[in-house]
Structure formats: C-alpha cells, structure tokens
Amino acid sequence: MATTLRDVAKLAGVSFRTVSNVVNGYAPVSDSTRAKVEAAIEELGYQPNHMARTLRLGRSNMLGLAVPRLAEGYFAELASEIIDVARERGYVVLTEQTGNTRALELDALRGARRQLTDGLIIAPVVLSSEDVEQFETERPVVVLGENVFSPRLDHVTMRNVAAARAATEHLLQLGHRRIAAIGSTEPGAPSVGTAVLRLQGYREALHGHGLEVDEALVRRVGQWGREDGARAVRELLDGSVDFSAVLAVTDMLAMGAAHELEASGLRVPEDVSVIGFDDLTEGQYTAPPLTTVDAGRRSIAEVAVTRLVDRIERPGGPPLFYEADFRIVERQSTARRRDA
C-alpha cells in the first residue's frame, strides 16, 4: 500500500497540514520541522502524487522553453542553466527548437503544447516587435533576446552594445587598430537583432578612439557556427585584408576563426588576437583558451525562470525588463600587438 501524507505526519510527529506545506511549498516551515518531515519522507519512501497535485492546483509544474537551435553552443548551455534553475523551483522544462522559423515560433507560443505547460520562456529570432500581440497569451510568457521589445512583455536580455564595445576596447588597449568583426548578417536573417547590436558596440569603440570603420573588415555570415567563422577568416585572407585581431560575435564563430588562422600558418595570439562572445565552456579548452565575453547567461536563466514562476504562482504586477551585466573573461587568445 502506498505511503500517504498522513503516514509521514504520524512518523514525524507533526500535523497533516504541516507535511502538506513542506511537500507543496505552501507556507514557511521552520528548519527543524522541515528536517523532521524530510527524514520521515525518506524513511517511508513517500512519493508525491504529481497527477493529483496537478488536478488540484490546475498546474502541471512544467515550463516550456523555445530556442532557435540547441546545436548553437549558447542556447545549449542556456537551456541547461534554465533546467537547473527550474528544478530548484520544483519545475521541469519541456524544450523545443524553433529552427529560426516564424511558423515554429508561433507554434511555440500558441500551439497545442502550450496546454501542457504553465508558462513559456522563448528566444525569438524571426518574430519581431510588430508581433507583440502573439506573445500576449493566456499563460505567462518571458521573452529572451533582442528581436522583440515591448513595455507590455516580461523581457530578459543582455547588454549587447556595451559588452561588444568593451570587447573591442580590450583589443584596442592591446594596441590593435585593424580589428576584423565577424558576425554581421543580412537584414532579416536569423539573429539580426543581436548582430546589429554587437556590431554597433564594435563601431562605437572604434569611433571613440578616432578610428574609422573599414567595411572590408566587417564580415557577413549565414549562420553562427564554427564553419561560418572559418569561412569569414578565409575570405579576409584571400582578399589580402590587413588585420591583427578578430572580434567574433559568438564563441562558435571565434573558434572557427582561430582554427582557420592556425590552419593558414598564423599563430593565435602571436600574429592575430581573437575574442569571442558567450563564454561557452568549450572555450576554456581550445588551444589557446578563448578570451570572451561572459554576458550573464546564469543571471539570465535565474531571472527568466524566477519571473515566469512568479507569474504562474502570483499573477499580476507590471512587466519586467532586465539586462544582465557582463564581464570580459581574459584568457590566452588575445595579446598585445607585436609592433605596438
């Protein structure tokens, strides 16, 4: 016969309501009482009846997460962070890929799967601020990223312009003046909002040092994978474009760029410095380890999950707009220009 809350209450020497408060998080419970209840739960092997709880509360304790592509390192690591934070709050995460398509982003917002989850965290790259009404659904939504801005929505993002400006400043302080920027995209392409903001920071940093932007140094890419970074560097080298440093708008692009430089006989950082953006775990183990921008991924995950859970459990209140802070993570892929 399955163990019940009343069995736990009897063994712990507390009331049924106290056990219920501990299990469901309804009300504050003293540490000593919580410890007794948790010890009784462990001894009896009590397993909560999640289906009954769902029916009782009208909630599934599941959150939706919609990101463009999990193959992109940033979104893979962000998803992992969100899953960890959600678990700490008693929620599980149903994750899906929208594939940089409008149809799948809309499906994530309004499709039948929304009935399985209590709320949604979404990082749109095709939908824009013109589509704000699509985000105003019955169940709460938290928006990530740079493509949708509205004072009517809860929005968690990063300081793209300031962070990219700081990354470029890092290279300028090392004496670099011919800095290639990899990651510009055609208007309307996926992640165009992010790319525009990061390239804006690059341009602002150069202008702040009295330098004109040489458009030959700004390289467009189709996507943000390693192969795209390698291709951009190959185009620079084949075009005999002079540069001593590379700012890549993602770590994946930076890794591809560094690989192509080394394959072409150029040493990183002795001949060309490379800085990325995202602080992916993999960047710690490249050769050399990658200098990058930590744009506050953990903070983004914590704030997004906390906001969504608050909306689910305590509806109401004004929309939140949050920009995570950033820091430059200096490793061995950047160095002072040799002739500086």
N, C-alpha and C positions, 0 to 999 in steps of 0.2 A: 504494500500500500504506500502511495506517495506521501512524503513528508509535507505537512502543511505549515502555514504561518503560526497556527495555534500550538503545534508541536515545538516550534522554535521558541515561542514566547514562554511556554512552560519550562523548557530546559534553561533558558536564560534568566528566568525569574522576573520577567517584565510583562507589560500588557501587550495584547494583540496589536493595539494601535501603535505602540512604540516600535514593534517589529515592522509593521507596515511602513512607518515613517522612515526607518533605516533602509528598507528594501527599495522603496519608491522615491526616496528623497523629498518627501512632502514637507518636513519641518526639521528645524535644527535639533540634534540629539547630542548629548554630552559624549565626550570621547570615551569615558569609561563604560557608559551604557552601550554605545556603538560597538565597543570591543567585545562585550558580553554577547551581544546579538550575533556578531560576525563569527565568534567562536562557536556558538550553538549551530549556526548555519553550516559551518564547516564540519562539525562533528556529526550532524544529522544528514549531511549531503543534500540539503534543501536546494531545489532548482525552481526559480520563479516561473510562473505560468505566463509567458510573454503574450500569448494569444488572448488570454483573459484580460490582461492589463491593457492590451490594445483596444479591445472591445469596450472596456470600462472607461478609458480616457479618450477614446476616439483618436488615438495616435498610434503610429507604427514604430516610433523611435528609430526611424530610418531617415537619413538625409540624402538628397540627390546631389551629385557633383557632375557637372558637364564641362569638359575641357576639350580643346581642339584635337590634340593628338598626344597620347601617352608616350609615343616614341620620341617626342621632344623632351629632352632632359629636364627642363624646368618644370613642365607640367607633371611629369612622373614624380619628381621629388615633392612638388607642392601637394599632389594627391596623397602621397604618403604622410605628409605633415598633417593634412586635414583629417585623414582617417585616424591618426593618433590622437589628435585633439578631440575629435568627436567621440572616440571610445572613452576618453576621460570624462566626458559629459553624459555617458550612458547611451550613445547613439552609434549605429552602424551606418556605413556610407555605401550607397549604390552609385557606382561610377560609370559614366558613358562618354564616348568620344563623338564629337560633332563633326569632325573631319573638315573643318573650315568651310562648312556649307550652311547656307541660310535655312534650308529645309530642316536639317537636323538640329540646328539651334532652336528653331521654332518648336520642333517636336519635343525637345527637352523641356521647354517652357510650358507647353500646352497639350502634350501628348498624353495618352492613357497612363503612362508610367507615373505621372505626377500623383496619381491616386495612391501609389504605393509608399510615397514619402511624405514627411511632414513639412518639408521645405527644400529649397534648392539653392546651391551655390553654382553660378555659371560664369564662365570666362568667354564672352562672345568676341568673335573676331570679324564676323560678317554683318551681324545686326549692328545698328548704329543708334545715335541719339534720336533719329527720326522714328525709331521703332519702340519708343518708351512704353507705349500702351501695351505692347506684347509682354512686358515684364510685370505688369500690374495684374497679378493673378490672385485667385482665392487663397492660395497657400503662399507663405512668405518666400521672397527671393532676395539673395545677396549677390550683387554684381561685382565681378573682378575685372581688372584690366583697364584699357584705355580707349575702348571703342564706344562705350555708352556712358554719357554723363547727363545726369538729371537730378535736380534737388528733390525729386519725388521718390528716388530709389535709395536703398542702402547700398553703398558703394565702397569697396575696399581696394586700394590701388597702391602704387609706389611712386616715388619722386623721380620719375624718369629723366626729366630735363636736368635737374640738379645733380643726379647721380652720374649721368653721362658727361656733364660739364666737369665734375670732379675727376672722372676717369681720364678725360682729356688733359685736365690740369696736371694730373700725375705725370703724364708723358711730357708735357711742356716743361715741367720742373726738372725733368731729367735731360733737358736740352734738345728734345726733339721738336722739329718745326715742320717737317714733311710727314704728316700723320695721315695714313690711309684710314678711311672709315668704311667698314663692310657691314651691310645690312639694310641699305636703302631699298625700298620696294616700289613697284609701280603703284600709282593711285588705284585704290580698290582691291589691291592684293591682300591676302591674309596678313594680319598683324600690322597693317599700315599705320594704325594709331600709335602703337609702341615705337615703330621705326621712326616715324616723324618726330616724336618727342625726343628720342635719344639722339637723333641727328641734329635736332635743334640745340641740345646741350653741347654737342661737339662744335657746332658753328659758333655758339656764344663764347665758348672758351677760347677759340682761335681769335675771334674779333676782340675779346678782352685783352689779348696780347698784341693787338695791332696787326694781326695776320689775316690776309685774305684767304678765302676758301678756294682751293684749286679743285674744281669739279672733277678733274681727272682722277683725284684721289678718292672720290665717293663712289663706291661700287654697289650696283644693284644686284640683288639675289632673288631667286624664285622662291626658295624656302629658307629655313634657318638651320639646315643640317651641316654636318662636317663637310660633305662633298660640295656644298654651296660656298663655304668659306675657302676651301681649297681652290675651287674654280675662280673665285674672285681674285685670289693672290696670283694665280696663273695668268689671268688677264692683265694684271698690273705688270707682271714681269715681262710678258710677251709684248706689252705696249711700251716697254722701257720707261715706265713711270718711276721717278725717283722718290723713294720713301725710306724712312728709318724706323717707323713704328706703325703698328696697326691697332686701331680701336675696332673691336667687333661687338655688335650689339647683342650677341649671346655668346655664352661659353662654347656652345657647339660650333658656331662659326669660327671662334677663336682657335679651337682645337684643329679644325680643318686647315685654317690659315697657317698655323705653326707647322703642321705636318708638311704642307706644300713648300713652305720656306726651307725646311730642313732637306726635303727631297730635291730641292733646287740648289743645294750647296750653301745655303745661307743659314748661319747659326742664330738661334734664339737663346739669349737676348743680345749676344755679342754684335751681331750685324743688324738685326731687326728686333725691336721690343714688341710684345703682343700683350694686350689686355682684353679680357672678356667681360661678360656681364651675366650674373645669375648665381655665382658661387656654387656650382654643381660639385657634388662630392668627387666626381671623376677628375675634376681639375686639380685636386690635390696630388694626383698620382700620374699626371702626364710628365713628360720629360722635355723641358723642365716643368716643375709645378706652375700652374697658371695664375698669374695676377688677375684679379677680377673684382667685380662689384657685388657685394652682398646687399641686395635690395630689400632685405627684410622679409624673406619668404616665411620664416617661422611666425613672425608677427602677423603677417597677412593671414596665415592659416588660423591662428588663435583668435584674431579679431573677427574674421568671417564666420567661424563656427560659433563663437560666443554670441555674436549678433543674431545669427539665424536661430539658435536655440532660445535666446531671449524673446525673439519674435513669436516663436512657437508656444513657449510656456507663459509669456506675459505680453500679450499683444498690445499694441499702442505705442505712442511716442513718436517724436519726429524722426525723419530719416537720418542715417549716419553717413558722413563722408570721412574716410580715414585714409591718410597717406602714410605708409610705413617709412621709417627712416632707413638710411643706408650707410655703408662704410666701404672704404677701399681695402681689399684684402691683398696685401703686397706679398708676392711670392718671388719666384726666380725667373719669370718670363719677361720682366722689364728691367732695364738697366740704363745707366747714363749713356748718352750718345757718345761714341768713341772720340769724335773730334770736337765735342762741346767744351 
